[in-house]
């Protein structure tokens, strides 16, 4: 038995707004300043990345955009873990302070999510696992007015350890 489905006519606007940007390549002075600010590391070019490492920090900068990744190196996943994470408002303030020098000109931070990164540890197969918070994750988007940015570099996440230090961004 044949079935007829009538779909309403799709109406699309004649044009969509598009905001394009030109990515400015990193220069040596900017890389040196960024490395110093993010743990005092010296960044060196490695293919598509500029990377630097110290005893405590790892920094990776994507050469083709203004994106970077920062990580506090720990010898153990549970280093600094606690029963509870940082209170959400305090974690947000720490994350905003950390990101302040790196925000795009005219870009506003838009909070997307705050959640705890947890690890469950069990001493034996029959034991109930113990819950540890390794960080409070604060995720942001960037916008200008009511226009949200999309694409590489249009978001940021900062991991705040229970002691209030930034573990990763």
Secondary structure by P-SEA (a helix, b strand, c coil): cbbbbbbcbbbbccbbbbbbbbbbcccaaaaaaaaaaccbbbbbbcccbbbbbcccbbbbbccccccbbbbbcccccccccccccccaaaaaaaaaaaacccccccbbbbbcccccbbbbbbccccccbbbbbcbbbbbbccccccccccccccbbbbbbccccccccc
